[in-house]
């Protein structure tokens, strides 16, 4: 009968080894430290069971001390592995309690065997200790079941109840026996414990496998949901990007339309100036043409030898060129085409716009001081839009003089090349900008002019910003205002100017 009992215990060992080894192989692809800990701990417990079944064939040191230590380590490892299902909830306090209980039990067991040779008391302590400790399987299964209803959690609860019950009954049976001569002696409580071990070990391993797979499935579903949400967010971002692109295009169109609107708003004054300016060169053209016609009709004269004819022809060409320049500039400014980015000489653009504003300046008796950089200032941008910026600045400078202004009216226009930037400064000695308008001078629909619309400076800043430039100003009441525009020069300028 002794052999049968030992054989039964060894069979328990095989259950440990086979089930834990099978779980390790089945879940190897997950490369989980939790699975490794559970399986290694089960194998260690199986080795302990082998030693416990070999009393008389191995030394008492291996039987009493090594076997007990391996059983404690194996059981501790499985408890920790099960507790990992509760992460990230802190488990450090529980682990400390496990350590203290296991160390306390091991010290008590060693004292009973080594100092008192009390094998009967040690056997009662062994079964009672594990009956209490294994009840934690039930507690963990119950907690997992409350977190999420699970078959694996139910199986773990049953495994804990069976282990605690059968080990408790074994402890009670040994205690009522009064003494023990042979730990392998057959008894009903011994048989119940062996059966309970078979059942509980199987259930606990199936429970661990089931909980692990359920948890893996939950994580997989969470990843799938996150992937779906990520795709939805990506689609939403793409739609937002398209909407933003559409809004930006609409903004560009609004700016373009406002540019045209602002040009049109000043069309009356420009038309009057245009008529006045064109009448003079066209009259000269007509008179010179008439004179040439008379001379040519009356006599056969060499044009290059006659000073009067040569002078008339020279005046004719200059007046014609001036009229052509004015007409070309106005045509460019009032064209309604798409945005065109070109490289052009900024100094030439300044001269063209000044030519348009010259009649208004002369009418008000404004003296203009023009100081342009000695070399061509090449700039890449939309020429028509920058014409509008210059026209706004020059027009504001002209309007800076109140009707009651006393003293000489002066406007200075200056271009420079500084730090790879083209800098334009337009300064007047007019009335200046009132303090309450300084902070909002570039805001839309803000103006201190009675007939102004509050578009010009806002539009100018928008255009300058779109060219990666900056516009700012300084002003003093009754001392005048100075606007400064900085625009990035075309790269060829860097090689043309000395540093």
C-alpha positions as CSV (number, residue, x, y, z in Angstrom):
1,X,0.0,0.0,0.0
2,X,2.9,2.3,0.7
3,X,4.0,2.0,-2.9
4,X,0.5,2.7,-4.1
5,X,0.4,6.0,-2.1
6,X,3.9,7.0,-3.3
7,X,2.9,6.1,-6.9
8,X,-0.2,8.3,-6.6
9,X,2.0,11.2,-5.4
10,X,4.4,10.6,-8.3
11,X,1.4,10.7,-10.7
12,X,0.5,14.1,-9.2
13,X,4.1,15.1,-10.2
14,X,3.5,14.0,-13.7
15,X,0.3,16.0,-13.8
16,X,2.3,19.0,-12.7
17,X,4.9,18.5,-15.3
18,X,2.7,17.5,-18.3
19,X,0.1,20.3,-17.8
20,X,2.6,23.0,-17.2
21,X,4.8,21.9,-20.1
22,X,1.8,21.7,-22.4
23,X,0.7,25.2,-21.5
24,X,4.3,26.5,-22.1
25,X,4.3,24.9,-25.6
26,X,0.7,26.1,-26.4
27,X,1.4,29.7,-25.4
28,X,5.0,29.9,-26.6
29,X,4.1,32.2,-29.5
30,X,2.9,34.9,-27.1
31,X,6.4,35.1,-25.5
32,X,4.8,36.1,-22.2
33,X,6.8,36.3,-19.0
34,X,3.6,35.5,-17.1
35,X,3.3,32.2,-18.9
36,X,6.9,31.4,-18.3
37,X,6.6,32.1,-14.6
38,X,3.5,30.0,-14.2
39,X,5.0,27.0,-16.1
40,X,8.4,27.1,-14.4
41,X,6.7,27.5,-11.0
42,X,4.5,24.4,-11.7
43,X,7.5,22.4,-12.8
44,X,9.4,23.3,-9.6
45,X,6.3,22.2,-7.6
46,X,6.4,18.9,-9.6
47,X,10.0,18.4,-8.6
48,X,9.0,19.0,-5.0
49,X,6.3,16.4,-5.2
50,X,8.8,13.8,-6.6
51,X,11.0,14.3,-3.5
52,X,8.0,14.1,-1.2
53,X,7.2,10.7,-2.7
54,X,10.7,9.3,-2.1
55,X,10.9,9.1,1.7
56,X,13.4,6.4,2.6
57,X,15.1,6.6,-0.9
58,X,16.6,10.0,-0.4
59,X,18.2,11.8,2.6
60,X,16.0,13.5,5.2
61,X,17.7,16.8,4.2
62,X,16.3,16.5,0.7
63,X,12.9,15.2,1.9
64,X,12.3,17.7,4.7
65,X,14.1,20.9,3.7
66,X,14.8,20.9,-0.1
67,X,11.3,19.5,-1.0
68,X,9.6,22.0,1.3
69,X,11.6,24.9,-0.2
70,X,10.8,23.9,-3.7
71,X,7.1,23.6,-2.9
72,X,7.1,27.1,-1.4
73,X,8.9,28.6,-4.4
74,X,6.7,26.8,-6.9
75,X,3.5,27.9,-5.1
76,X,4.8,31.4,-4.7
77,X,5.6,31.6,-8.4
78,X,2.1,30.5,-9.4
79,X,0.5,33.0,-7.0
80,X,2.5,35.8,-8.5
81,X,1.7,34.7,-12.0
82,X,-2.0,34.8,-11.2
83,X,-1.7,38.2,-9.6
84,X,-0.3,39.6,-12.9
85,X,-3.8,39.5,-14.3
86,X,-4.6,42.4,-11.9
87,X,-1.9,44.6,-13.3
88,X,-1.5,47.6,-13.5
89,X,-3.2,47.6,-10.1
90,X,-0.3,47.6,-7.6
91,X,0.5,44.2,-6.1
92,X,3.6,45.0,-4.1
93,X,1.8,44.8,-0.7
94,X,0.4,41.4,-1.6
95,X,3.8,40.1,-2.6
96,X,5.3,41.3,0.7
97,X,2.5,39.4,2.6
98,X,3.3,36.3,0.5
99,X,7.0,36.5,1.3
100,X,6.4,37.0,5.1
101,X,3.9,34.1,5.3
102,X,6.1,31.8,3.4
103,X,9.3,32.7,5.4
104,X,7.4,32.3,8.7
105,X,6.0,28.9,7.7
106,X,9.4,27.7,6.6
107,X,11.0,28.7,9.8
108,X,8.3,27.0,11.9
109,X,8.5,23.8,9.8
110,X,12.3,23.7,10.2
111,X,12.1,24.2,13.9
112,X,9.5,21.3,14.3
113,X,11.7,18.9,12.3
114,X,15.2,20.0,13.3
115,X,14.8,20.8,17.0
116,X,11.8,18.8,18.1
117,X,11.6,15.9,15.6
118,X,7.9,16.5,15.5
119,X,6.9,14.9,12.2
120,X,3.2,14.6,13.2
121,X,3.0,18.3,14.1
122,X,4.9,19.2,11.0
123,X,2.5,17.2,8.8
124,X,-0.5,18.9,10.3
125,X,1.2,22.3,9.9
126,X,2.1,21.5,6.2
127,X,-1.5,20.6,5.3
128,X,-3.1,23.4,7.3
129,X,-0.7,26.0,5.9
130,X,-1.4,25.1,2.2
131,X,-5.2,24.7,3.0
132,X,-5.2,28.4,4.0
133,X,-2.7,29.6,1.4
134,X,-4.5,27.9,-1.5
135,X,-7.7,29.6,-0.6
136,X,-6.2,32.7,-2.3
137,X,-6.9,30.9,-5.6
138,X,-10.6,31.2,-4.8
139,X,-10.2,34.8,-3.9
140,X,-8.3,35.7,-7.1
141,X,-10.9,33.8,-9.2
142,X,-13.7,35.6,-7.5
143,X,-12.1,39.0,-8.1
144,X,-11.4,38.2,-11.7
145,X,-15.0,37.1,-12.2
146,X,-16.3,40.4,-10.7
147,X,-14.1,42.3,-13.1
148,X,-15.4,40.5,-16.1
149,X,-17.6,37.4,-16.2
150,X,-15.3,34.5,-17.2
151,X,-15.3,30.7,-17.4
152,X,-11.6,30.7,-16.5
153,X,-12.3,32.7,-13.3
154,X,-15.0,30.2,-12.3
155,X,-12.6,27.3,-12.8
156,X,-9.9,29.0,-10.7
157,X,-12.5,29.5,-7.9
158,X,-13.3,25.8,-8.0
159,X,-9.6,24.9,-8.0
160,X,-9.0,27.0,-4.9
161,X,-12.0,25.5,-3.1
162,X,-11.0,21.9,-3.8
163,X,-7.4,22.5,-2.8
164,X,-8.3,24.3,0.5
165,X,-11.1,21.8,1.3
166,X,-9.1,18.6,0.7
167,X,-5.9,19.9,2.4
168,X,-8.0,21.1,5.3
169,X,-9.6,17.7,5.7
170,X,-6.2,16.0,5.5
171,X,-4.9,18.3,8.2
172,X,-8.0,17.5,10.4
173,X,-7.6,13.7,9.7
174,X,-4.0,13.7,10.7
175,X,-4.7,15.8,13.8
176,X,-7.4,13.3,15.0
177,X,-5.1,10.4,14.4
178,X,-3.0,11.7,17.4
179,X,0.3,10.5,16.0
180,X,1.7,9.2,12.8
181,X,4.2,6.4,12.2
182,X,4.0,6.4,8.4
183,X,3.1,9.5,6.3
184,X,2.2,7.2,3.4
185,X,-0.2,5.1,5.5
186,X,-3.5,4.7,3.6
187,X,-6.5,6.6,5.0
188,X,-9.7,8.1,3.7
189,X,-8.4,11.6,4.1
190,X,-5.2,10.7,2.4
191,X,-7.1,9.4,-0.6
192,X,-9.4,12.4,-0.6
193,X,-6.3,14.7,-0.7
194,X,-4.7,12.8,-3.6
195,X,-8.0,13.0,-5.6
196,X,-8.4,16.6,-4.8
197,X,-4.8,17.4,-5.9
198,X,-5.5,15.7,-9.3
199,X,-8.7,17.7,-9.8
200,X,-7.4,21.0,-8.5
201,X,-4.2,21.0,-10.4
202,X,-6.0,20.2,-13.7
203,X,-8.6,22.9,-13.0
204,X,-6.1,25.5,-12.1
205,X,-4.1,25.0,-15.2
206,X,-7.1,25.0,-17.4
207,X,-8.3,28.1,-15.6
208,X,-4.9,29.9,-16.2
209,X,-4.9,28.9,-19.9
210,X,-8.5,30.0,-20.3
211,X,-8.0,33.4,-18.5
212,X,-4.8,34.1,-20.5
213,X,-6.6,33.4,-23.8
214,X,-9.6,35.5,-22.8
215,X,-7.3,38.3,-21.8
216,X,-5.4,38.0,-25.0
217,X,-8.6,38.2,-27.0
218,X,-9.7,41.2,-25.0
219,X,-6.4,43.0,-25.9
220,X,-6.8,41.9,-29.5
221,X,-10.3,43.4,-29.6
222,X,-9.0,46.6,-27.9
223,X,-6.2,46.9,-30.5
224,X,-8.8,46.3,-33.3
225,X,-11.1,49.0,-31.8
226,X,-8.1,51.4,-31.5
227,X,-7.1,50.6,-35.1
228,X,-10.7,51.4,-36.2
229,X,-10.7,54.6,-34.1
230,X,-7.3,55.5,-35.6
231,X,-8.6,55.0,-39.1
232,X,-11.6,57.1,-38.3
233,X,-9.4,59.8,-36.9
234,X,-7.2,59.6,-39.9
235,X,-10.3,59.9,-42.2
236,X,-11.5,62.9,-40.1
237,X,-8.1,64.5,-40.3
238,X,-8.1,64.0,-44.1
239,X,-11.5,65.6,-44.4
240,X,-10.4,68.4,-42.1
241,X,-7.3,68.9,-44.3
242,X,-9.5,69.1,-47.4
243,X,-11.8,71.5,-45.7
244,X,-8.8,73.6,-44.5
245,X,-7.4,73.5,-48.0
246,X,-10.8,74.7,-49.4
247,X,-10.9,77.5,-46.7
248,X,-7.4,78.6,-47.6
249,X,-8.4,78.7,-51.3
250,X,-11.5,80.7,-50.4
251,X,-9.4,83.0,-48.3
252,X,-7.0,83.6,-51.2
253,X,-10.0,84.3,-53.4
254,X,-11.4,86.7,-50.9
255,X,-8.1,88.5,-50.7
256,X,-8.0,88.7,-54.5
257,X,-11.5,90.0,-54.7
258,X,-10.8,92.6,-52.0
259,X,-7.7,93.7,-53.9
260,X,-9.9,94.3,-56.9
261,X,-12.6,95.9,-54.8
262,X,-10.0,98.2,-53.2
263,X,-8.7,99.1,-56.6
264,X,-12.1,99.8,-57.9
265,X,-13.0,102.0,-54.9
266,X,-10.3,104.4,-55.9
267,X,-11.1,104.2,-59.6
268,X,-12.8,107.6,-59.7
269,X,-9.8,109.5,-58.5
270,X,-7.4,107.5,-60.7
271,X,-9.6,108.1,-63.8
272,X,-9.5,111.8,-63.2
273,X,-5.7,111.7,-62.7
274,X,-5.4,109.5,-65.7
275,X,-7.4,112.0,-67.9
276,X,-5.3,114.9,-66.7
277,X,-2.0,113.1,-67.1
278,X,-2.7,111.7,-70.5
279,X,-4.1,115.0,-72.0
280,X,-0.7,116.6,-71.8
281,X,1.5,114.0,-73.6
282,X,-1.3,113.4,-76.1
283,X,-1.6,117.1,-76.9
284,X,2.2,117.3,-77.4
285,X,2.0,114.3,-79.6
286,X,-0.7,115.9,-81.7
287,X,1.1,119.2,-82.1
288,X,4.4,117.7,-83.0
289,X,2.7,115.4,-85.4
290,X,1.0,118.3,-87.1
291,X,4.2,120.3,-87.3
292,X,6.0,117.3,-88.8
293,X,3.3,116.9,-91.3
294,X,3.4,120.6,-92.4
295,X,7.2,120.5,-92.8
296,X,7.2,117.3,-94.7
297,X,4.4,118.6,-97.0
298,X,6.0,122.0,-97.7
299,X,9.6,121.0,-98.3
300,X,11.9,118.1,-98.7
301,X,13.9,118.3,-95.5
302,X,16.4,115.9,-93.9
303,X,14.9,115.3,-90.5
304,X,18.3,114.7,-88.8
305,X,19.7,118.0,-90.1
306,X,16.8,120.2,-89.0
307,X,17.0,120.9,-85.2
308,X,13.3,121.8,-84.8
309,X,12.2,118.6,-86.5
310,X,14.7,116.6,-84.4
311,X,13.5,118.3,-81.2
312,X,9.9,117.6,-82.1
313,X,10.5,114.0,-82.9
314,X,12.4,113.6,-79.6
315,X,9.5,115.2,-77.6
316,X,7.1,113.0,-79.5
317,X,8.9,109.8,-78.6
318,X,9.3,110.8,-74.9
319,X,5.6,111.8,-74.5
320,X,4.5,108.7,-76.3
321,X,6.7,106.6,-74.0
322,X,5.4,108.2,-70.9
323,X,1.8,107.6,-72.0
324,X,2.6,104.0,-72.8
325,X,4.2,103.5,-69.4
326,X,1.2,105.0,-67.6
327,X,-1.3,102.9,-69.6
328,X,0.7,99.7,-69.1
329,X,1.0,100.2,-65.3
330,X,-2.7,100.9,-64.9
331,X,-3.6,97.9,-67.1
332,X,-1.4,95.6,-64.9
333,X,-2.9,97.0,-61.7
334,X,-6.5,96.6,-62.8
335,X,-6.1,93.3,-64.5
336,X,-8.4,90.5,-63.2
337,X,-6.2,87.5,-63.8
338,X,-4.8,84.7,-61.6
339,X,-1.9,85.3,-59.3
340,X,1.4,85.5,-61.2
341,X,4.7,85.0,-59.5
342,X,7.6,86.7,-61.4
343,X,11.0,88.2,-60.7
344,X,11.1,91.9,-61.2
345,X,13.0,95.1,-60.3
346,X,11.4,96.5,-57.2
347,X,12.9,100.0,-57.9
348,X,11.1,100.0,-61.2
349,X,7.8,99.1,-59.6
350,X,8.2,102.0,-57.1
351,X,8.8,104.4,-60.0
352,X,5.8,103.1,-61.9
353,X,3.4,103.6,-58.9
354,X,4.9,107.0,-58.1
355,X,4.2,108.0,-61.7
356,X,0.5,107.2,-61.1
357,X,0.4,109.2,-57.8
358,X,2.3,112.2,-59.2
359,X,-0.8,114.2,-60.2
360,X,-2.3,113.9,-56.8
361,X,0.9,115.0,-55.1
362,X,1.3,117.9,-57.5
363,X,-2.3,119.0,-56.9
364,X,-1.7,119.2,-53.1
365,X,1.8,120.8,-53.5
366,X,3.6,117.8,-51.9
367,X,7.3,117.6,-52.5
368,X,8.5,114.1,-53.0
369,X,12.0,112.9,-52.2
370,X,12.9,109.7,-53.9
371,X,16.1,107.8,-52.9
372,X,16.3,104.4,-54.6
373,X,19.0,101.9,-54.2
374,X,21.8,102.4,-56.8
375,X,21.4,98.8,-58.1
376,X,18.4,96.8,-59.3
377,X,16.5,95.2,-56.4
378,X,15.3,91.9,-57.7
379,X,12.2,90.5,-56.0
380,X,10.1,87.4,-56.7
381,X,6.4,87.8,-56.1
382,X,3.1,88.9,-57.4
383,X,3.8,92.3,-59.1
384,X,0.1,93.3,-59.2
385,X,-0.5,92.7,-55.5
386,X,2.7,94.5,-54.5
387,X,1.6,97.4,-56.8
388,X,-1.5,97.6,-54.6
389,X,0.6,97.7,-51.4
390,X,2.7,100.6,-52.8
391,X,-0.4,102.5,-54.0
392,X,-2.0,102.1,-50.5
393,X,1.2,103.4,-48.8
394,X,1.6,106.3,-51.2
395,X,-2.1,107.2,-51.0
396,X,-2.1,107.1,-47.2
397,X,1.0,109.4,-47.2
398,X,-0.9,111.8,-49.5
399,X,-4.0,111.7,-47.3
400,X,-1.9,112.3,-44.1
401,X,-2.1,116.1,-44.6
402,X,-5.2,117.7,-43.3
403,X,-6.8,120.6,-45.2
404,X,-5.6,123.0,-42.5
405,X,-2.0,121.7,-42.6
406,X,0.5,124.5,-42.3
407,X,4.1,124.2,-43.6
408,X,5.7,122.4,-46.4
409,X,4.3,119.0,-47.3
410,X,6.9,116.4,-47.8
411,X,6.9,112.6,-48.6
412,X,10.2,110.6,-48.8
413,X,10.4,107.2,-50.5
414,X,13.5,105.2,-50.0
415,X,14.6,101.6,-50.9
416,X,17.6,99.7,-49.4
417,X,19.1,96.3,-49.4
418,X,19.8,95.2,-45.8
419,X,20.5,91.6,-44.6
420,X,19.3,89.9,-47.8
421,X,16.0,91.9,-47.6
422,X,14.6,94.7,-49.6
423,X,13.5,97.5,-47.4
424,X,11.0,100.2,-48.5
425,X,10.4,103.3,-46.3
426,X,7.6,105.7,-47.0
427,X,7.6,108.7,-44.7
428,X,5.4,111.8,-44.5
429,X,5.4,114.8,-42.2
430,X,1.6,114.9,-41.9
431,X,-0.7,114.7,-38.9
432,X,0.3,111.2,-37.7
433,X,-1.9,108.3,-36.5
434,X,-4.0,108.9,-33.4
435,X,-3.0,106.7,-30.3
436,X,-6.3,104.9,-30.2
437,X,-5.8,103.7,-33.8
438,X,-2.1,102.5,-33.5
439,X,-3.0,99.0,-32.1
440,X,-5.6,98.3,-34.8
441,X,-4.3,100.1,-37.8
442,X,-3.8,96.8,-39.7
443,X,-7.2,95.4,-38.7
444,X,-9.9,95.0,-41.2
445,X,-12.5,97.7,-41.5
446,X,-10.6,100.1,-39.2
447,X,-9.8,103.5,-40.4
448,X,-9.3,107.1,-39.2
449,X,-10.3,108.6,-42.6
450,X,-13.8,110.0,-43.1
451,X,-14.0,108.5,-46.5
452,X,-11.9,105.4,-45.8
453,X,-13.1,101.8,-45.9
454,X,-10.5,100.2,-43.6
455,X,-9.3,97.8,-46.2
456,X,-6.1,99.2,-47.6
457,X,-3.6,98.6,-44.7
458,X,-5.2,95.3,-43.7
459,X,-4.9,94.1,-47.3
460,X,-1.3,95.5,-47.6
461,X,-0.3,93.5,-44.5
462,X,-2.0,90.4,-45.8
463,X,-0.1,90.7,-49.1
464,X,3.2,91.4,-47.5
465,X,2.7,88.4,-45.1
466,X,1.9,86.1,-48.1
467,X,5.3,87.2,-49.5
468,X,7.1,86.2,-46.3
469,X,7.7,89.9,-45.5
470,X,6.9,92.3,-42.7
471,X,5.3,95.7,-42.5
472,X,5.3,98.0,-39.5
473,X,5.2,101.7,-38.8
474,X,6.2,104.5,-36.4
475,X,4.1,107.6,-35.9
476,X,4.0,110.9,-33.9
477,X,1.0,113.2,-33.7
478,X,1.6,116.3,-35.9
479,X,5.1,115.0,-36.8
480,X,4.2,112.4,-39.4
481,X,4.2,108.6,-40.0
482,X,6.8,106.2,-41.4
483,X,5.8,102.9,-42.9
484,X,8.5,100.2,-43.5
485,X,8.1,97.2,-45.7
486,X,10.6,94.4,-45.6
487,X,10.6,91.7,-48.3
488,X,13.0,88.8,-48.9
489,X,15.1,89.6,-51.9
490,X,15.6,87.2,-54.8
491,X,18.7,85.1,-54.3
492,X,20.6,86.7,-57.2
493,X,20.8,90.0,-55.2
494,X,23.1,88.4,-52.6
495,X,25.8,87.9,-55.3
496,X,25.3,91.4,-56.8
497,X,25.8,93.5,-53.7
498,X,29.0,93.8,-51.6
499,X,28.6,92.8,-47.9
